[in-house]
Amino acid sequence: MTDTVTADRRMLESLVCPLTHAVLTYDAERQELVSKAVHLAFPIRDGIPVMLVSEARQIG
């Protein structure tokens, strides 16, 4: 189980914003990857990050 969590965490940390290519922040509570640069939050659905701008939520 720990290996799966570590692999998932590594995978999430390797993703970048599709618009700016900046590092994303993982919000475990909301299950989102946040791009602070463009104020978008990309959802993670069923463990799969949805990196489409059209699916992102505007934040702040």
N, CA, C and O atoms as a GROMACS GRO file, in nm:
protein
  240
    1MET      N    1   0.082  -0.120   0.000
    1MET     CA    2   0.000   0.000   0.000
    1MET      C    3   0.087   0.126   0.000
    1MET      O    4   0.057   0.221  -0.072
    2THR      N    5   0.192   0.128   0.078
    2THR     CA    6   0.279   0.245   0.087
    2THR      C    7   0.344   0.274  -0.048
    2THR      O    8   0.357   0.391  -0.086
    3ASP      N    9   0.385   0.170  -0.122
    3ASP     CA   10   0.446   0.191  -0.253
    3ASP      C   11   0.349   0.259  -0.349
    3ASP      O   12   0.390   0.345  -0.427
    4THR      N   13   0.221   0.222  -0.344
    4THR     CA   14   0.120   0.283  -0.430
    4THR      C   15   0.103   0.430  -0.397
    4THR      O   16   0.096   0.514  -0.487
    5VAL      N   17   0.096   0.461  -0.268
    5VAL     CA   18   0.081   0.600  -0.226
    5VAL      C   19   0.202   0.681  -0.269
    5VAL      O   20   0.187   0.793  -0.318
    6THR      N   21   0.322   0.626  -0.252
    6THR     CA   22   0.445   0.694  -0.291
    6THR      C   23   0.449   0.716  -0.441
    6THR      O   24   0.485   0.824  -0.487
    7ALA      N   25   0.412   0.614  -0.518
    7ALA     CA   26   0.411   0.626  -0.663
    7ALA      C   27   0.310   0.731  -0.708
    7ALA      O   28   0.339   0.812  -0.796
    8ASP      N   29   0.192   0.729  -0.647
    8ASP     CA   30   0.090   0.828  -0.681
    8ASP      C   31   0.138   0.968  -0.648
    8ASP      O   32   0.119   1.060  -0.727
    9ARG      N   33   0.198   0.983  -0.535
    9ARG     CA   34   0.250   1.114  -0.491
    9ARG      C   35   0.357   1.163  -0.588
    9ARG      O   36   0.358   1.280  -0.627
   10ARG      N   37   0.448   1.073  -0.627
   10ARG     CA   38   0.554   1.109  -0.722
   10ARG      C   39   0.495   1.150  -0.856
   10ARG      O   40   0.541   1.245  -0.919
   11MET      N   41   0.392   1.077  -0.899
   11MET     CA   42   0.327   1.108  -1.027
   11MET      C   43   0.264   1.246  -1.020
   11MET      O   44   0.279   1.326  -1.112
   12LEU      N   45   0.193   1.276  -0.911
   12LEU     CA   46   0.129   1.406  -0.896
   12LEU      C   47   0.232   1.518  -0.893
   12LEU      O   48   0.211   1.625  -0.951
   13GLU      N   49   0.343   1.495  -0.826
   13GLU     CA   50   0.448   1.597  -0.814
   13GLU      C   51   0.519   1.622  -0.947
   13GLU      O   52   0.580   1.727  -0.964
   14SER      N   53   0.511   1.528  -1.039
   14SER     CA   54   0.578   1.546  -1.169
   14SER      C   55   0.492   1.621  -1.270
   14SER      O   56   0.542   1.663  -1.375
   15LEU      N   57   0.363   1.640  -1.240
   15LEU     CA   58   0.275   1.711  -1.332
   15LEU      C   59   0.296   1.862  -1.322
   15LEU      O   60   0.328   1.915  -1.215
   16VAL      N   61   0.277   1.930  -1.434
   16VAL     CA   62   0.290   2.076  -1.436
   16VAL      C   63   0.165   2.136  -1.499
   16VAL      O   64   0.087   2.066  -1.565
   17CYS      N   65   0.146   2.264  -1.479
   17CYS     CA   66   0.032   2.336  -1.534
   17CYS      C   67   0.038   2.330  -1.687
   17CYS      O   68   0.143   2.359  -1.745
   18PRO      N   69  -0.070   2.295  -1.752
   18PRO     CA   70  -0.069   2.288  -1.899
   18PRO      C   71  -0.056   2.425  -1.966
   18PRO      O   72  -0.022   2.433  -2.084
   19LEU      N   73  -0.083   2.532  -1.893
   19LEU     CA   74  -0.072   2.667  -1.950
   19LEU      C   75   0.065   2.729  -1.928
   19LEU      O   76   0.123   2.787  -2.021
   20THR      N   77   0.117   2.717  -1.808
   20THR     CA   78   0.241   2.787  -1.772
   20THR      C   79   0.361   2.694  -1.756
   20THR      O   80   0.475   2.739  -1.754
   21HIS      N   81   0.336   2.565  -1.744
   21HIS     CA   82   0.439   2.464  -1.716
   21HIS      C   83   0.501   2.483  -1.578
   21HIS      O   84   0.610   2.432  -1.551
   22ALA      N   85   0.431   2.557  -1.492
   22ALA     CA   86   0.476   2.577  -1.354
   22ALA      C   87   0.437   2.458  -1.268
   22ALA      O   88   0.348   2.381  -1.304
   23VAL      N   89   0.503   2.443  -1.156
   23VAL     CA   90   0.474   2.336  -1.061
   23VAL      C   91   0.334   2.355  -1.004
   23VAL      O   92   0.291   2.468  -0.980
   24LEU      N   93   0.264   2.245  -0.982
   24LEU     CA   94   0.130   2.247  -0.924
   24LEU      C   95   0.137   2.209  -0.777
   24LEU      O   96   0.228   2.138  -0.734
   25THR      N   97   0.040   2.256  -0.701
   25THR     CA   98   0.028   2.221  -0.560
   25THR      C   99  -0.086   2.122  -0.545
   25THR      O  100  -0.195   2.142  -0.600
   26TYR      N  101  -0.062   2.014  -0.471
   26TYR     CA  102  -0.164   1.911  -0.450
   26TYR      C  103  -0.249   1.948  -0.329
   26TYR      O  104  -0.197   1.966  -0.219
   27ASP      N  105  -0.380   1.958  -0.349
   27ASP     CA  106  -0.475   1.982  -0.241
   27ASP      C  107  -0.548   1.851  -0.215
   27ASP      O  108  -0.644   1.817  -0.286
   28ALA      N  109  -0.503   1.777  -0.114
   28ALA     CA  110  -0.558   1.645  -0.084
   28ALA      C  111  -0.703   1.651  -0.041
   28ALA      O  112  -0.782   1.563  -0.074
   29GLU      N  113  -0.740   1.755   0.033
   29GLU     CA  114  -0.876   1.767   0.084
   29GLU      C  115  -0.977   1.782  -0.030
   29GLU      O  116  -1.082   1.720  -0.028
   30ARG      N  117  -0.945   1.864  -0.128
   30ARG     CA  118  -1.035   1.888  -0.241
   30ARG      C  119  -1.007   1.796  -0.360
   30ARG      O  120  -1.082   1.797  -0.458
   31GLN      N  121  -0.900   1.718  -0.352
   31GLN     CA  122  -0.858   1.631  -0.462
   31GLN      C  123  -0.841   1.713  -0.590
   31GLN      O  124  -0.906   1.688  -0.692
   32GLU      N  125  -0.752   1.811  -0.581
   32GLU     CA  126  -0.722   1.899  -0.693
   32GLU      C  127  -0.573   1.928  -0.701
   32GLU      O  128  -0.501   1.919  -0.601
   33LEU      N  129  -0.529   1.962  -0.820
   33LEU     CA  130  -0.395   2.015  -0.842
   33LEU      C  131  -0.411   2.162  -0.873
   33LEU      O  132  -0.484   2.198  -0.965
   34VAL      N  133  -0.344   2.247  -0.797
   34VAL     CA  134  -0.365   2.391  -0.806
   34VAL      C  135  -0.249   2.460  -0.876
   34VAL      O  136  -0.132   2.438  -0.843
   35SER      N  137  -0.284   2.542  -0.974
   35SER     CA  138  -0.187   2.628  -1.041
   35SER      C  139  -0.207   2.768  -0.986
   35SER      O  140  -0.301   2.838  -1.023
   36LYS      N  141  -0.117   2.809  -0.898
   36LYS     CA  142  -0.127   2.942  -0.838
   36LYS      C  143  -0.101   3.051  -0.941
   36LYS      O  144  -0.153   3.162  -0.929
   37ALA      N  145  -0.021   3.020  -1.042
   37ALA     CA  146   0.015   3.119  -1.144
   37ALA      C  147  -0.106   3.167  -1.224
   37ALA      O  148  -0.115   3.285  -1.256
   38VAL      N  149  -0.198   3.077  -1.255
   38VAL     CA  150  -0.315   3.114  -1.336
   38VAL      C  151  -0.446   3.100  -1.259
   38VAL      O  152  -0.554   3.114  -1.317
   39HIS      N  153  -0.436   3.072  -1.129
   39HIS     CA  154  -0.554   3.063  -1.041
   39HIS      C  155  -0.656   2.961  -1.090
   39HIS      O  156  -0.775   2.989  -1.100
   40LEU      N  157  -0.605   2.841  -1.121
   40LEU     CA  158  -0.692   2.731  -1.164
   40LEU      C  159  -0.665   2.609  -1.077
   40LEU      O  160  -0.552   2.586  -1.032
   41ALA      N  161  -0.770   2.531  -1.055
   41ALA     CA  162  -0.758   2.405  -0.982
   41ALA      C  163  -0.808   2.293  -1.073
   41ALA      O  164  -0.923   2.294  -1.117
   42PHE      N  165  -0.720   2.198  -1.101
   42PHE     CA  166  -0.752   2.086  -1.189
   42PHE      C  167  -0.799   1.968  -1.103
   42PHE      O  168  -0.729   1.929  -1.009
   43PRO      N  169  -0.914   1.912  -1.133
   43PRO     CA  170  -0.969   1.804  -1.050
   43PRO      C  171  -0.894   1.672  -1.068
   43PRO      O  172  -0.835   1.644  -1.172
   44ILE      N  173  -0.899   1.592  -0.963
   44ILE     CA  174  -0.850   1.454  -0.969
   44ILE      C  175  -0.974   1.368  -0.951
   44ILE      O  176  -1.036   1.368  -0.844
   45ARG      N  177  -1.011   1.293  -1.055
   45ARG     CA  178  -1.132   1.211  -1.052
   45ARG      C  179  -1.094   1.063  -1.058
   45ARG      O  180  -1.023   1.020  -1.150
   46ASP      N  181  -1.140   0.988  -0.962
   46ASP     CA  182  -1.109   0.844  -0.954
   46ASP      C  183  -0.959   0.820  -0.962
   46ASP      O  184  -0.913   0.723  -1.023
   47GLY      N  185  -0.882   0.910  -0.899
   47GLY     CA  186  -0.737   0.895  -0.895
   47GLY      C  187  -0.665   0.943  -1.020
   47GLY      O  188  -0.543   0.930  -1.030
   48ILE      N  189  -0.739   1.000  -1.115
   48ILE     CA  190  -0.679   1.044  -1.241
   48ILE      C  191  -0.686   1.196  -1.251
   48ILE      O  192  -0.796   1.252  -1.248
   49PRO      N  193  -0.571   1.264  -1.262
   49PRO     CA  194  -0.573   1.409  -1.278
   49PRO      C  195  -0.632   1.448  -1.413
   49PRO      O  196  -0.593   1.394  -1.517
   50VAL      N  197  -0.725   1.541  -1.412
   50VAL     CA  198  -0.787   1.591  -1.536
   50VAL      C  199  -0.720   1.725  -1.566
   50VAL      O  200  -0.753   1.827  -1.506
   51MET      N  201  -0.626   1.723  -1.661
   51MET     CA  202  -0.543   1.840  -1.688
   51MET      C  203  -0.595   1.923  -1.805
   51MET      O  204  -0.517   1.980  -1.881
   52LEU      N  205  -0.725   1.929  -1.818
   52LEU     CA  206  -0.788   2.009  -1.923
   52LEU      C  207  -0.830   2.143  -1.865
   52LEU      O  208  -0.896   2.149  -1.761
   53VAL      N  209  -0.793   2.251  -1.932
   53VAL     CA  210  -0.829   2.384  -1.885
   53VAL      C  211  -0.980   2.399  -1.878
   53VAL      O  212  -1.033   2.466  -1.789
   54SER      N  213  -1.050   2.337  -1.971
   54SER     CA  214  -1.197   2.346  -1.972
   54SER      C  215  -1.262   2.278  -1.851
   54SER      O  216  -1.377   2.307  -1.820
   55GLU      N  217  -1.190   2.189  -1.784
   55GLU     CA  218  -1.241   2.120  -1.666
   55GLU      C  219  -1.194   2.182  -1.536
   55GLU      O  220  -1.239   2.144  -1.428
   56ALA      N  221  -1.103   2.279  -1.545
   56ALA     CA  222  -1.045   2.341  -1.425
   56ALA      C  223  -1.143   2.439  -1.362
   56ALA      O  224  -1.229   2.497  -1.428
   57ARG      N  225  -1.126   2.453  -1.232
   57ARG     CA  226  -1.209   2.545  -1.154
   57ARG      C  227  -1.129   2.672  -1.128
   57ARG      O  228  -1.013   2.666  -1.088
   58GLN      N  229  -1.191   2.787  -1.152
   58GLN     CA  230  -1.128   2.916  -1.123
   58GLN      C  231  -1.121   2.936  -0.972
   58GLN      O  232  -1.220   2.914  -0.902
   59ILE      N  233  -1.005   2.977  -0.921
   59ILE     CA  234  -0.988   3.001  -0.778
   59ILE      C  235  -0.938   3.143  -0.754
   59ILE      O  236  -0.887   3.209  -0.844
   60GLY      N  237  -0.954   3.188  -0.630
   60GLY     CA  238  -0.903   3.314  -0.580
   60GLY      C  239  -0.909   3.424  -0.673
   60GLY      O  240  -0.867   3.535  -0.641
   0.00000   0.00000   0.00000
